[in-house]
Each structure stands twice: as C-alpha cells, then as structure tokens.
Amino acid sequence: MVVPSPPAAGPRVLLVRHGETDWSRSGRHTGRTDRPLLDSGRDSAVLLGERLRRAPWNGLPGARVRTSPLVRAAETCRLAGFADEAADWGELMEFDYGAYEGLTTPQILADRPDWDLWRDGVPGGESLADVSARADRVVAWARAGDEDALLFAHAHLLRALAARWLGADISFAAQLDLAPTALCVLGWSHGHPALQRWNDLGHLETPA
C-alpha cells in the first residue's frame, strides 16, 4: 500500500504503549498472547491519563481514539480514561511472533546468534512486509482525518508505525526504544513528517 503524500501540516498522532505485564517485565516476546496488566502497569496507565487531562493536552477533545483489542492495550486505554471515545482496531494488534512467541531475545539468540527481528523476521509468524503494510494503513487513516488521533497499542507495532510515518523502511524501528506506558507524538516539521516526542515517561517521574 502506498501511503498518501503528507500535507504541509496535519493532525498529530499520539501513541501510547500499554502498561507493564509479567511478560514485558521479563522480556518475553508478547504478540497475540493476551497477558493482563500488572498492578504497576495499571498505576502507570492512570498516571498517564491524569497527564493527558492536563495542559497542553486538556483531555484531547475531539481526538479519534483507537485501541488494539488485546486486553493489555484496551485496559490501558480504559484506565487512562478514554474508553468511552475508543474503538477497537485490529490493525493495532502486536506483531505475530509465530514460533518466537513467549521467548526472550537471549533465548532466541542462543539458537540464532546473529538474529535481528527487524532484519530477519520470525518463523511461522507475521512477515515484516505484512507489519509494514499494517503500519501504512494506520498512517493513511491518520493523515486522512482532520482531528488528532490517540492510539493505544504495542511496542513493536508502534515502532513500525513511527518508521513508516517518517517514510523510512520498517527496519528503522530497531533504533526506536519504547517503554511501557510511554507517550509519543508523531507530527510535522516544516511540512515534513516528524517525531515530535518519543518514549516520554514524564508522567512516571517523581517531582524534585
């Protein structure tokens, strides 16, 4: 799918990775396995929601809100206070890791020492081309609207989405780290797609 050419300016896309789960804490690849949030993940989601209700976000009135249907993302959306505005969207589901589902990176590297997700993909799962195509569909949807969008989803899918927003190959996602409940903003700089904010965890920082 070809992503439409960017306008001179346009709506922003706010990205939220879901809160912490037992598998994200231990580094296990969590694709379609539906793990619930830990208490820490629930608390972080509430803090994120409080932040988004303050300036400069002011609750994002009129924003289009979408969430992955997987419980860890949908629950993050609910605890942040956006469930009433949100719609489930299968395009936002995490990478299907196939045979690597539930494995940590060290476990995979023990069998394949030179493996890299963003170069090699996964056996028996979703191809990098398919993930890139899903990201392109989300980018096209976001650019077609007039309002900002707020998306609750997953680390690798959101990293792929950012790469494609910039017009970069999906492999660029390898350079974008993303923590649980991090806030990111995709926007514009002088007519060019830009990362305006990335991996922002200000809502979890203790005031000095």
C-alpha positions as CSV (number, residue, x, y, z in Angstrom):
1,M,0.0,0.0,0.0
2,V,1.3,3.5,-0.9
3,V,0.9,6.0,1.9
4,P,-0.5,9.3,0.7
5,S,1.9,12.2,0.4
6,P,2.0,14.3,3.5
7,P,0.2,17.6,3.6
8,A,2.1,20.8,4.6
9,A,0.7,20.3,8.1
10,G,-1.9,18.0,9.5
11,P,-3.2,16.2,12.6
12,R,-0.9,14.7,15.2
13,V,-0.9,11.1,16.2
14,L,-0.3,10.3,19.9
15,L,1.0,6.8,20.6
16,V,0.7,5.0,23.9
17,R,2.3,1.7,24.6
18,H,0.3,-0.4,27.0
19,G,1.3,-0.8,30.7
20,E,3.6,-3.3,32.1
21,T,2.7,-7.0,32.1
22,D,4.5,-10.0,33.5
23,W,5.9,-10.9,30.1
24,S,7.0,-7.4,29.2
25,R,8.8,-7.2,32.6
26,S,10.7,-10.4,31.8
27,G,11.4,-9.5,28.2
28,R,9.3,-12.3,26.6
29,H,8.0,-11.6,23.1
30,T,4.3,-11.0,23.6
31,G,2.4,-10.9,20.3
32,R,-1.1,-12.2,20.4
33,T,-0.9,-13.8,23.9
34,D,-3.4,-11.8,25.9
35,R,-1.5,-11.0,29.2
36,P,-3.2,-8.7,31.7
37,L,-1.6,-5.6,33.2
38,L,0.4,-5.9,36.4
39,D,-0.5,-3.5,39.2
40,S,2.4,-1.4,38.2
41,G,1.0,-1.2,34.6
42,R,-2.4,-0.3,35.9
43,D,-1.0,2.5,38.1
44,S,1.1,3.9,35.2
45,A,-1.9,4.0,32.9
46,V,-3.9,6.0,35.5
47,L,-0.9,8.5,35.8
48,L,-0.8,8.8,32.0
49,G,-4.5,9.6,31.9
50,E,-4.1,12.3,34.5
51,R,-1.3,13.8,32.5
52,L,-3.3,13.8,29.3
53,R,-6.1,15.7,31.1
54,R,-3.7,18.5,32.0
55,A,-2.3,21.2,29.7
56,P,-1.2,21.1,27.0
57,W,-3.4,18.1,26.1
58,N,-6.5,19.1,28.1
59,G,-8.1,15.7,27.5
60,L,-7.6,15.8,23.7
61,P,-11.2,16.9,22.9
62,G,-12.4,15.6,19.5
63,A,-9.5,13.2,19.1
64,R,-10.1,10.0,17.3
65,V,-9.2,7.2,19.8
66,R,-8.4,3.7,18.8
67,T,-7.0,0.7,20.7
68,S,-5.7,-2.7,20.0
69,P,-8.3,-5.2,21.1
70,L,-5.8,-7.1,23.2
71,V,-6.6,-6.7,26.9
72,R,-3.3,-5.1,27.9
73,A,-3.9,-2.2,25.4
74,A,-7.6,-1.9,25.9
75,E,-7.2,-1.9,29.7
76,T,-4.5,0.8,29.5
77,C,-7.0,2.9,27.4
78,R,-9.7,2.4,30.0
79,L,-7.6,3.2,33.0
80,A,-6.3,6.3,31.2
81,G,-9.9,7.5,30.9
82,F,-10.5,7.1,27.1
83,A,-12.7,4.0,26.9
84,D,-15.9,5.9,26.1
85,E,-14.3,7.5,23.0
86,A,-12.3,4.5,21.9
87,A,-12.9,1.9,19.2
88,D,-11.1,-1.4,18.9
89,W,-9.0,-1.7,15.8
90,G,-7.3,-5.0,14.7
91,E,-4.7,-3.1,12.7
92,L,-3.1,-2.1,16.1
93,M,-2.5,-5.6,17.3
94,E,1.1,-6.5,18.1
95,F,3.4,-8.3,15.7
96,D,2.6,-12.0,15.5
97,Y,5.8,-13.6,16.6
98,G,5.0,-17.1,15.5
99,A,7.5,-19.7,16.8
100,Y,9.2,-17.0,18.9
101,E,6.1,-16.1,20.9
102,G,6.9,-16.1,24.6
103,L,10.6,-16.3,24.1
104,T,13.2,-13.8,25.3
105,T,15.8,-12.3,23.0
106,P,18.6,-14.2,24.8
107,Q,16.7,-17.5,24.3
108,I,16.4,-16.8,20.5
109,L,20.0,-15.7,20.2
110,A,21.2,-18.9,21.8
111,D,19.8,-20.7,18.8
112,R,20.4,-18.0,16.2
113,P,23.3,-15.8,17.4
114,D,23.0,-13.3,14.5
115,W,19.2,-12.9,14.6
116,D,17.6,-9.5,14.4
117,L,13.8,-9.1,14.4
118,W,13.8,-6.1,12.1
119,R,16.0,-7.7,9.5
120,D,15.2,-11.4,9.8
121,G,11.6,-11.5,11.0
122,V,10.2,-14.6,12.7
123,P,9.5,-18.2,11.6
124,G,5.8,-19.1,11.4
125,G,4.6,-15.6,12.2
126,E,3.8,-12.3,10.5
127,S,6.2,-11.1,7.9
128,L,8.0,-7.8,8.1
129,A,6.2,-6.8,4.9
130,D,2.8,-7.5,6.4
131,V,3.7,-5.5,9.6
132,S,4.8,-2.6,7.4
133,A,1.6,-2.8,5.3
134,R,-0.5,-2.6,8.5
135,A,1.5,0.4,9.7
136,D,0.9,2.1,6.3
137,R,-2.8,1.6,6.7
138,V,-2.8,3.2,10.1
139,V,-0.7,6.1,8.7
140,A,-3.1,6.6,5.8
141,W,-6.0,6.6,8.2
142,A,-4.4,9.2,10.5
143,R,-3.5,11.5,7.6
144,A,-7.0,11.3,6.1
145,G,-8.6,12.9,9.2
146,D,-8.7,16.4,10.4
147,E,-8.5,15.7,14.1
148,D,-5.6,14.4,16.2
149,A,-5.5,10.6,16.8
150,L,-4.7,8.8,20.1
151,L,-3.6,5.1,19.7
152,F,-3.2,2.5,22.4
153,A,-1.1,-0.4,21.2
154,H,2.2,-2.3,21.5
155,A,5.9,-1.7,21.4
156,H,6.9,-3.2,18.1
157,L,3.8,-2.2,16.2
158,L,4.1,1.4,17.4
159,R,7.8,1.5,16.5
160,A,7.0,0.2,13.0
161,L,4.3,2.8,12.7
162,A,6.7,5.6,13.6
163,A,9.2,4.4,11.0
164,R,6.5,4.4,8.3
165,W,5.2,7.8,9.4
166,L,8.6,9.1,8.6
167,G,8.7,7.3,5.3
168,A,11.6,5.1,6.5
169,D,11.9,1.4,6.0
170,I,10.4,-0.7,8.8
171,S,14.0,-1.6,9.8
172,F,14.4,1.9,11.2
173,A,12.2,0.7,14.1
174,A,15.2,-1.1,15.5
175,Q,16.5,2.4,16.6
176,L,13.4,3.4,18.5
177,D,13.2,2.1,22.1
178,L,9.7,2.2,23.7
179,A,8.9,1.6,27.4
180,P,5.6,0.6,28.9
181,T,3.0,3.5,29.0
182,A,5.4,5.8,27.2
183,L,3.8,8.7,25.3
184,C,5.0,9.6,21.8
185,V,3.8,12.2,19.3
186,L,4.0,11.9,15.5
187,G,3.6,15.3,13.8
188,W,5.1,17.7,11.4
189,S,8.1,20.0,11.0
190,H,8.0,22.5,8.1
191,G,5.8,20.2,6.1
192,H,7.8,17.0,6.8
193,P,6.6,14.1,8.9
194,A,8.5,14.3,12.2
195,L,8.9,12.7,15.6
196,Q,7.8,15.5,18.0
197,R,8.0,13.4,21.1
198,W,9.3,9.9,21.8
199,N,9.4,7.5,24.7
200,D,8.2,10.2,27.1
201,L,7.7,8.9,30.6
202,G,7.3,12.3,32.3
203,H,4.1,11.1,34.0
204,L,6.1,8.5,35.9
205,E,8.8,10.9,37.2
206,T,8.7,11.9,40.8
207,P,8.8,15.7,41.1
208,A,12.1,17.0,42.6
